Amino acid sequence: MSFFYLVAFLSVIFSLMTIFTKNPVHSVLYLVITFFTFTVHYIMLNAQFLAVVNFIVYMGAIMVLFLFVLMLLNLNKDTEPMKSPLVKVMGAIAGMCLLATFLGAFRALEQSDVLIKPHENIGLVENLGKVLFGEFLLPFELSSILLLTAMVGAVLLAKHEKGVKKQHG
Amino acid sequence: MDNFITNLQGVPLQHYLIFCSTIFAIGVVGVLTRRNVIIIMMSIELMLNSVNLLLAAFSAHHGDAAGQVFVFFIMALAAAEVAVGLAIVIMVYRNTKSLDIDSLTKLRL
């Protein structure tokens, strides 16, 4: 039980560091660690398929994509001009207000001391596959179309157009 | 050993709610305070992930697999979003030579 609180604490710490680190590359690396702690959470919830997918897709693919783009853009110098302190303080206050609203809403909920007892085999690949290809077959096929569209769009957007004159050399 | 496992997993749902909303709020603060486009997108990923974890927790709580299938769809959507978003970032960087979000205030080249 205390293990959850340890991992949750680590997630919060590393996500805070993701946001407040100056260097974008360090930021990406902290985000990878945060996602790793999320994977541990999934394992504790006995959602094994989600844990593996989170590990492979998020940490393996998406974060590497971020890192790759960062290195591609060649940001050696600290190019990010920080926002004015006023805007930063206002942003932090707004975020804390959101959190306070959430917590107040949760207090209004009835306090249930029901512990989460993960189901034996709900997160296994076999069970999830049956649900995915039975009940959720249409959304599954639609998501394949979504991915195809995104791929075509990304290639079209990032491709160097020959006809367009470059503005800044 | 069984006792240890049940001890490990017995966390009230309330605590999952508090934890996930904390992560979500951190993501919101990141979007509001940073200017680098890539870090803003990373904060959005953070928010998506907190919601994913909460869906998985509710799914385990109710014993219903639909929540985990939803998480799967959200992951597919996040992958598509990141691909298109990073392509747009590369295109903007090619035109303006900066990753500052304020450089997008004038969309005209």
Boltz contact constraints between the chains, C-beta under 6 A:
constraints:
  - contact:
      token1: [A, 1]
      token2: [B, 7]
      max_distance: 6.0
  - contact:
      token1: [A, 1]
      token2: [B, 10]
      max_distance: 6.0
  - contact:
      token1: [A, 3]
      token2: [B, 8]
      max_distance: 6.0
  - contact:
      token1: [A, 4]
      token2: [B, 11]
      max_distance: 6.0
  - contact:
      token1: [A, 8]
      token2: [B, 19]
      max_distance: 6.0
  - contact:
      token1: [A, 12]
      token2: [B, 22]
      max_distance: 6.0
  - contact:
      token1: [A, 15]
      token2: [B, 23]
      max_distance: 6.0
  - contact:
      token1: [A, 15]
      token2: [B, 26]
      max_distance: 6.0
  - contact:
      token1: [A, 15]
      token2: [B, 46]
      max_distance: 6.0
  - contact:
      token1: [A, 19]
      token2: [B, 30]
      max_distance: 6.0
  - contact:
      token1: [A, 24]
      token2: [B, 36]
      max_distance: 6.0
  - contact:
      token1: [A, 24]
      token2: [B, 38]
      max_distance: 6.0
  - contact:
      token1: [A, 27]
      token2: [B, 39]
      max_distance: 6.0
  - contact:
      token1: [A, 31]
      token2: [B, 42]
      max_distance: 6.0
  - contact:
      token1: [A, 38]
      token2: [B, 49]
      max_distance: 6.0
  - contact:
      token1: [A, 38]
      token2: [B, 53]
      max_distance: 6.0
  - contact:
      token1: [A, 41]
      token2: [B, 53]
      max_distance: 6.0
  - contact:
      token1: [A, 44]
      token2: [B, 9]
      max_distance: 6.0
  - contact:
      token1: [A, 45]
      token2: [B, 56]
      max_distance: 6.0
  - contact:
      token1: [A, 45]
      token2: [B, 60]
      max_distance: 6.0
  - contact:
      token1: [A, 47]
      token2: [B, 56]
      max_distance: 6.0
  - contact:
      token1: [A, 47]
      token2: [B, 68]
      max_distance: 6.0
  - contact:
      token1: [A, 50]
      token2: [B, 56]
      max_distance: 6.0
  - contact:
      token1: [A, 50]
      token2: [B, 68]
      max_distance: 6.0
  - contact:
      token1: [A, 50]
      token2: [B, 71]
      max_distance: 6.0
  - contact:
      token1: [A, 57]
      token2: [B, 75]
      max_distance: 6.0
  - contact:
      token1: [A, 62]
      token2: [B, 82]
      max_distance: 6.0
  - contact:
      token1: [A, 69]
      token2: [B, 86]
      max_distance: 6.0
  - contact:
      token1: [A, 73]
      token2: [B, 93]
      max_distance: 6.0
  - contact:
      token1: [A, 80]
      token2: [B, 35]
      max_distance: 6.0
  - contact:
      token1: [A, 80]
      token2: [B, 36]
      max_distance: 6.0
  - contact:
      token1: [A, 83]
      token2: [B, 35]
      max_distance: 6.0
  - contact:
      token1: [A, 88]
      token2: [B, 33]
      max_distance: 6.0
  - contact:
      token1: [A, 91]
      token2: [B, 29]
      max_distance: 6.0
  - contact:
      token1: [A, 91]
      token2: [B, 32]
      max_distance: 6.0
  - contact:
      token1: [A, 91]
      token2: [B, 33]
      max_distance: 6.0
  - contact:
      token1: [A, 92]
      token2: [B, 29]
      max_distance: 6.0
  - contact:
      token1: [A, 94]
      token2: [B, 32]
      max_distance: 6.0
  - contact:
      token1: [A, 95]
      token2: [B, 25]
      max_distance: 6.0
  - contact:
      token1: [A, 95]
      token2: [B, 28]
      max_distance: 6.0
  - contact:
      token1: [A, 95]
      token2: [B, 29]
      max_distance: 6.0
  - contact:
      token1: [A, 98]
      token2: [B, 25]
      max_distance: 6.0
  - contact:
      token1: [A, 98]
      token2: [B, 28]
      max_distance: 6.0
  - contact:
      token1: [A, 99]
      token2: [B, 25]
      max_distance: 6.0
  - contact:
      token1: [A, 102]
      token2: [B, 21]
      max_distance: 6.0
  - contact:
      token1: [A, 106]
      token2: [B, 17]
      max_distance: 6.0
  - contact:
      token1: [A, 113]
      token2: [B, 12]
      max_distance: 6.0
  - contact:
      token1: [A, 115]
      token2: [B, 10]
      max_distance: 6.0
  - contact:
      token1: [A, 115]
      token2: [B, 12]
      max_distance: 6.0
  - contact:
      token1: [A, 116]
      token2: [B, 11]
      max_distance: 6.0
  - contact:
      token1: [A, 116]
      token2: [B, 13]
      max_distance: 6.0
  - contact:
      token1: [A, 116]
      token2: [B, 60]
      max_distance: 6.0
  - contact:
      token1: [A, 116]
      token2: [B, 61]
      max_distance: 6.0
  - contact:
      token1: [A, 118]
      token2: [B, 9]
      max_distance: 6.0
  - contact:
      token1: [A, 118]
      token2: [B, 60]
      max_distance: 6.0
  - contact:
      token1: [A, 119]
      token2: [B, 63]
      max_distance: 6.0
  - contact:
      token1: [A, 122]
      token2: [B, 65]
      max_distance: 6.0
  - contact:
      token1: [A, 123]
      token2: [B, 68]
      max_distance: 6.0
  - contact:
      token1: [A, 127]
      token2: [B, 65]
      max_distance: 6.0
  - contact:
      token1: [A, 128]
      token2: [B, 65]
      max_distance: 6.0
  - contact:
      token1: [A, 128]
      token2: [B, 68]
      max_distance: 6.0
  - contact:
      token1: [A, 131]
      token2: [B, 65]
      max_distance: 6.0
  - contact:
      token1: [A, 131]
      token2: [B, 69]
      max_distance: 6.0
  - contact:
      token1: [A, 132]
      token2: [B, 69]
      max_distance: 6.0
  - contact:
      token1: [A, 136]
      token2: [B, 69]
      max_distance: 6.0
  - contact:
      token1: [A, 143]
      token2: [B, 73]
      max_distance: 6.0
  - contact:
      token1: [A, 143]
      token2: [B, 76]
      max_distance: 6.0
  - contact:
      token1: [A, 146]
      token2: [B, 80]
      max_distance: 6.0
  - contact:
      token1: [A, 147]
      token2: [B, 80]
      max_distance: 6.0
  - contact:
      token1: [A, 150]
      token2: [B, 80]
      max_distance: 6.0
  - contact:
      token1: [A, 150]
      token2: [B, 83]
      max_distance: 6.0
  - contact:
      token1: [A, 150]
      token2: [B, 84]
      max_distance: 6.0
  - contact:
      token1: [A, 153]
      token2: [B, 84]
      max_distance: 6.0
  - contact:
      token1: [A, 154]
      token2: [B, 83]
      max_distance: 6.0
  - contact:
      token1: [A, 154]
      token2: [B, 84]
      max_distance: 6.0
  - contact:
      token1: [A, 154]
      token2: [B, 87]
      max_distance: 6.0
  - contact:
      token1: [A, 157]
      token2: [B, 87]
      max_distance: 6.0
  - contact:
      token1: [A, 157]
      token2: [B, 88]
      max_distance: 6.0
  - contact:
      token1: [A, 157]
      token2: [B, 91]
      max_distance: 6.0
  - contact:
      token1: [A, 158]
      token2: [B, 87]
      max_distance: 6.0
  - contact:
      token1: [A, 158]
      token2: [B, 90]
      max_distance: 6.0
  - contact:
      token1: [A, 167]
      token2: [B, 95]
      max_distance: 6.0
  - contact:
      token1: [A, 167]
      token2: [B, 109]
      max_distance: 6.0
  - contact:
      token1: [A, 168]
      token2: [B, 97]
      max_distance: 6.0
